[in-house]
């Protein structure tokens, strides 16, 4: 077989971002850097998709990103390359569907309201804008969809698509680890008049600038943001939907301090009831230094939570992979063989 070297795609343009994090590929690469059993998985033969995913945009084709049938690619490369697939550009797998009346009340950062619905989770007991006292969003159920799809692909002997769907599964747990995707219960975003829809727009503005600022700092290797992603423990989960709910709950506990740090650091230009795109000067901002350090501490906490969740979700699916596709891991000089 020919071997295809599939590199992770360049990060999506900010205007099209819809998930909690911009750099899902970088998060995945660093979080799984020392998970040695991934390197023990035999090269994956690239195959043509033969199944269907429930509740998926009928116009999305799950196209490959350079590799062709008859070639092979590593499991690690597939995870890094396709972890951002649920965001899928302007018309991704979570877009262009009418699934719930809740879509009327969700402010999409990119894509469509169905994407926002499927990548969000706020439990009924939380306070969230623009609706409270109901469960808002379906991210746990969506994670379950991709877990089942990955399991069926591995069971039928198709590890390429097993890892493709596992990559999508990681996307939802990473989103849940970021408080903007899991908590909106902060009065710091409220405008005079207590207008709930306007508050949701203000939150979306700070969501955009925060994720863009974090991605820029990761690229710059600033504030030690990459360190929490490396060598961390894996969280322990029993089910994919439960995992997303658990991580979302952890994120909500840290939401207020992150939101306050965002408002303190970025100017109040974003406290407006209209969707705003961050300027390059916003993403490059490093002053005032004390406020930047506070925001970086909050970002490190969210990134650490994302890394633990990423490793935990992959550990949940590992038993399905082990029996048929996992070769004995060779010890590495600077690593932890078999790390979850």
C-alpha positions in Angstrom: 0.0 0.0 0.0 1.1 3.6 -0.5 1.4 5.6 2.7 -0.3 9.0 2.9 1.1 11.4 5.4 -1.9 13.3 6.6 -1.1 16.5 8.4 -3.6 18.4 10.6 -5.3 21.1 8.7 -4.6 24.8 9.3 -6.8 26.2 12.0 -10.1 27.5 10.7 -10.6 31.2 10.1 -12.0 32.9 13.1 -15.0 34.2 11.4 -16.2 30.6 10.8 -15.4 29.3 14.3 -18.3 27.6 16.1 -16.8 25.4 18.7 -15.6 26.4 22.2 -11.9 26.1 21.1 -10.4 27.1 17.8 -7.4 24.8 17.9 -8.9 21.4 18.4 -6.0 19.8 16.4 -3.4 21.4 18.7 -5.4 20.5 21.8 -5.5 16.9 20.6 -1.9 16.7 19.6 -0.6 18.0 22.9 -3.1 16.2 25.1 -2.2 12.8 23.5 1.5 13.4 22.9 2.6 10.8 25.4 -0.2 8.3 24.8 2.1 5.7 23.4 -0.4 3.0 22.6 -1.6 5.2 19.7 1.8 4.6 18.0 1.3 0.8 18.5 -1.8 0.8 16.3 -1.0 -0.5 12.9 -1.3 1.9 10.0 -5.0 2.3 9.0 -6.1 1.4 5.5 -8.1 4.3 4.1 -11.6 3.0 3.1 -14.7 4.5 1.6 -17.4 5.3 4.0 -20.2 2.8 4.0 -22.5 3.8 6.9 -24.7 6.7 7.9 -24.6 8.8 11.1 -28.0 9.6 12.7 -29.1 13.2 12.8 -26.4 14.5 10.5 -26.6 17.2 7.8 -27.7 15.3 4.7 -25.5 17.7 2.6 -22.3 16.8 4.4 -20.2 14.1 2.7 -17.5 13.4 5.3 -14.9 13.9 2.6 -11.3 13.0 3.1 -8.6 15.7 3.6 -5.9 14.3 1.3 -5.7 10.6 1.9 -7.1 8.2 -0.7 -8.5 4.6 -0.6 -5.6 2.3 -0.9 -3.3 4.4 1.1 -2.6 4.1 4.9 -2.5 6.7 7.6 -1.7 6.6 11.3 -4.3 6.6 14.0 -2.7 9.7 15.6 -2.9 11.6 12.3 -6.6 10.8 11.9 -7.4 12.0 15.4 -5.5 15.3 14.9 -6.8 15.9 11.4 -10.5 15.2 12.0 -11.1 16.4 15.5 -12.4 19.6 14.2 -14.8 17.9 11.7 -18.0 18.7 13.7 -17.3 22.4 13.0 -16.9 21.5 9.3 -16.7 25.0 7.8 -19.9 26.8 6.7 -21.9 23.6 6.2 -20.6 20.9 8.5 -22.2 17.7 9.8 -24.0 19.5 12.6 -25.4 22.2 10.3 -28.5 22.9 8.3 -31.0 20.9 10.3 -34.1 21.8 12.2 -34.0 19.6 15.3 -35.5 21.6 18.2 -37.4 24.7 19.0 -34.4 25.6 21.2 -32.5 26.6 18.0 -34.6 29.8 18.0 -32.9 30.9 21.2 -29.3 29.9 20.5 -26.8 32.4 19.1 -24.5 30.6 16.6 -20.8 31.8 16.4 -20.6 30.3 13.0 -22.4 27.7 11.0 -26.1 27.3 11.9 -28.2 27.1 15.0 -28.3 23.3 14.8 -24.6 23.3 15.3 -24.9 25.4 18.4 -27.6 23.1 19.7 -25.5 19.9 19.2 -22.3 21.4 20.6 -23.9 23.0 23.8 -25.0 21.6 27.1 -26.6 23.6 30.0 -28.5 21.4 32.5 -31.9 22.6 33.8 -30.5 23.4 37.2 -28.1 26.0 35.8 -29.0 29.6 35.0 -28.3 30.3 31.4 -29.3 32.9 28.8 -31.6 33.3 27.0 -33.6 30.5 28.7 -33.3 29.1 32.2 -34.9 26.2 34.1 -34.7 23.8 31.1 -31.9 21.6 29.7 -30.4 23.5 26.8 -28.3 21.8 24.1 -27.7 18.2 23.1 -23.9 17.8 23.2 -24.1 14.6 25.4 -26.4 12.9 23.0 -24.2 13.9 20.1 -21.2 12.4 21.8 -23.1 9.2 22.1 -23.9 9.2 18.4 -20.2 9.3 17.5 -19.2 6.8 20.2 -21.7 4.3 18.7 -20.5 5.0 15.2 -16.9 4.5 16.2 -17.7 1.3 18.0 -19.6 -0.1 15.0 -16.8 0.8 12.6 -14.2 -1.0 14.8 -16.6 -4.0 15.2 -16.9 -4.4 11.4 -13.1 -4.2 11.0 -12.9 -0.6 9.6 -10.4 1.2 11.9 -10.0 4.2 9.6 -13.6 5.2 10.1 -13.5 4.1 13.7 -10.8 6.7 14.4 -12.5 9.2 12.2 -15.6 9.0 14.4 -13.5 8.8 17.6 -12.0 12.1 16.5 -15.4 13.7 16.3 -16.2 12.2 19.7 -13.2 14.1 21.2 -14.5 17.3 19.8 -17.6 17.4 22.0 -15.8 16.6 25.2 -13.2 19.3 24.4 -16.0 21.8 23.9 -17.6 20.9 27.2 -14.4 21.7 28.9 -14.6 25.3 28.0 -16.9 27.4 30.3 -18.4 29.5 27.5 -19.8 26.3 26.0 -21.2 25.0 29.3 -22.2 28.0 31.4 -23.8 31.3 30.8 -24.8 32.1 34.3 -23.0 35.4 34.8 -24.5 38.9 35.3 -21.3 40.4 33.9 -22.7 40.0 30.4 -26.1 41.6 31.2 -27.0 44.9 29.6 -29.2 47.6 31.2 -32.8 46.4 31.0 -32.0 42.8 31.7 -32.7 41.8 28.1 -31.9 38.0 28.0 -31.5 37.7 24.2 -29.1 40.7 24.2 -27.1 39.1 27.0 -26.7 35.9 24.9 -25.2 38.1 22.2 -22.8 39.8 24.6 -21.7 36.4 25.9 -21.1 35.2 22.3 -18.9 38.3 21.7 -16.6 37.5 24.7 -16.6 33.8 23.7 -15.2 34.7 20.3 -12.5 37.0 21.5 -11.5 34.6 24.3 -11.0 31.6 22.1 -9.2 33.6 19.5 -6.9 35.1 22.2 -6.1 31.6 23.7 -5.3 30.2 20.2 -2.9 33.1 19.5 -1.2 32.6 22.9 -0.8 28.9 22.1 0.8 29.7 18.8 3.1 32.2 20.6 4.0 29.7 23.3 3.0 32.5 25.8 1.9 32.3 29.4 2.7 28.6 29.6 -0.7 27.7 28.1 0.6 24.5 26.4 1.9 23.1 29.7 -1.4 22.0 31.1 -2.1 19.9 28.0 1.0 17.7 28.4 1.4 14.6 30.6 -1.8 15.1 32.6 -4.0 12.3 34.1 -7.0 10.9 32.2 -10.4 11.3 33.8 -12.4 8.2 34.3 -15.7 7.9 32.5 -18.3 5.1 32.1 -20.3 6.5 29.2 -19.7 9.2 26.6 -22.9 11.2 27.4 -22.1 11.1 31.1 -18.6 12.2 30.3 -19.8 15.4 28.5 -22.3 16.2 31.3 -19.6 15.7 34.0 -17.0 17.9 32.2 -19.7 20.6 31.5 -20.5 20.6 35.2 -16.8 21.2 36.0 -16.6 24.0 33.5 -19.6 25.7 35.0 -17.9 25.8 38.4 -15.2 27.9 36.9 -17.4 30.0 34.6 -17.8 33.1 36.6 -14.1 33.7 37.3 -13.3 33.2 33.6 -16.1 35.5 32.5 -15.0 38.2 35.0 -11.5 37.9 33.8 -12.6 38.4 30.2 -14.6 41.5 30.9 -11.7 42.9 32.9 -9.1 42.3 30.3 -10.9 43.1 27.1 -12.5 46.5 26.7 -16.2 47.0 27.0 -16.6 47.2 23.3 -17.9 43.7 23.3 -20.8 44.5 25.7 -23.1 45.3 22.8 -26.2 43.6 21.6 -24.7 42.9 18.2 -22.3 40.2 17.1 -18.8 41.6 16.8 -15.7 40.0 15.3 -12.5 40.5 17.3 -9.8 42.7 15.7 -6.2 41.7 15.4 -5.4 44.1 18.1 -7.8 42.4 20.4 -6.1 39.0 19.8 -2.6 40.4 20.2 -3.5 42.3 23.4 -1.1 41.7 26.4 -1.9 44.7 28.5 -2.7 45.4 31.3 -0.3 42.7 32.4 -2.1 41.7 35.7 -5.4 41.2 33.9 -3.6 39.2 31.2 -2.0 36.9 33.8 -5.4 36.4 35.4 -7.0 35.5 32.1 -4.1 33.2 31.3 -4.6 31.4 34.7 -8.3 30.8 33.8 -7.3 29.6 30.4 -4.8 27.1 31.8 -7.4 25.7 34.1 -9.8 25.2 31.1 -7.0 23.7 29.0 -6.0 21.2 31.7 -9.7 20.2 32.0 -9.8 19.7 28.2 -6.6 17.5 28.2 -7.9 15.3 31.1 -11.2 14.9 29.3 -9.6 14.2 25.9 -7.5 11.4 27.4 -10.4 10.1 29.4 -12.7 9.9 26.4 -10.1 8.1 24.3 -9.5 5.7 27.2 -13.2 4.9 27.2 -13.0 3.8 23.6 -9.6 2.0 23.9 -11.0 -1.4 24.9 -12.9 -1.5 21.7 -9.7 -0.9 19.8 -7.4 -3.1 21.8 -8.4 -6.6 20.9 -8.3 -6.3 17.1 -6.1 -3.3 16.2 -3.6 -2.7 19.0 -0.1 -4.0 18.7 2.3 -4.3 21.7 3.7 -0.9 22.5 7.5 -0.5 22.4 8.8 1.5 25.4 9.9 5.0 24.6 12.9 6.7 26.1 11.0 9.8 27.0 7.4 8.7 27.5 5.1 6.6 29.4 4.2 3.4 27.5 0.5 2.6 27.5 -0.4 6.0 29.1 -4.2 6.4 28.9 
